[in-house]
Amino acid sequence: MSDRRMAHLIRIGNSQGIRIPKPLIEQAHLEGKELKLQLVEGGLLITPQIRAREGWEDTIKQGMAAHDQEAMDEEWLDLPLASDDELEW
């Protein structure tokens, strides 16, 4: 869905900033995020900066809770170790 609301440049000291209407910020999920600016032909693309491994901790915790981590560990922790002679490469 494209929205044609206007953003405005405003003076901030010796620089300029972009004033973006709140509905656009909400629709683009930009609120409270660090932004990535990229020059594209004919303009500027603004996207939320995605950090490496962002959200991984919560995803791992949810997965462990959903699969009862202790029960899964019991399946392999007590298995005997194989010697080099028994391993098939």
N, C-alpha and C positions, 0 to 999 in steps of 0.2 A: 504494500500500500504506500503510495507516495504522497507526501504532504508538502504543499507549496508555501508553508509559512516562512517568513523571512527571518534570518539571523542578522544581527547588526554588529559592525566593528565599533568598539569603544576605546578611547584612549585610557591607558593604564600607565602612568608615568611616561617614560620614553618609548613604551611599546604600545601595542594594540591587542585587545582581546576580542573574542567572539561572544556576543550575548545570544544564547540560543533559547527560544521559548520552551517553557517547562513541558508542554505536551510533546514536543519533539524529543526532548531528553528522555521522557518516560517511554515513548514508543520505541526508541532506539536502545533502551536499556543502558543509558550512559550515566545515570545518576551515581555519584560517588566513585566513579571509575577513573583510572588514569587513561588518557586518550592517546591514540596513535594518529598522527597526521601524515598523510601521504599525498604528494603531488600527483595528480592524474591529468590527462589531456583536458584542458579547459577548466580545471578547478582543483579543489582540495577534498580529499576523502577523509572523513573523521570516523574512526572505529574505536571500540574499547580495546585497550591493551590486554592481551591474554598472556598471563605469566605461565612459565613452564611449571607443570605439576600443580596448577591451581585446582583446588577441590579434590585432589587425590586422597588426602587423609580422610575426609568424610566418606568418600566412596568406599575406601578400604574398610573403614569401621562398619559401614552399613552392610557390606558384603560378608564380613566376619560374623556380624550379629544374625544375619539371615541364614547362614549356613552352619551355625553352632560350631565355632572354631575348635572347641575342646574335643568334640566327637570326631572331627576330621583328623586332628592330630593323633588321636589314639590309634587310628587305622594304620599308621606307618611308623610311629615312634618305637614300638616294641619289636619291629621286624629285625631279624638277624642281619648283620652286615655280610656281604658276599666278599670272598677273597678274589684276588686278581685272576686266579685260575678258573673261577666260576663265572666270571663276567664274559659276555659275548660282545665283542666289538664289532 
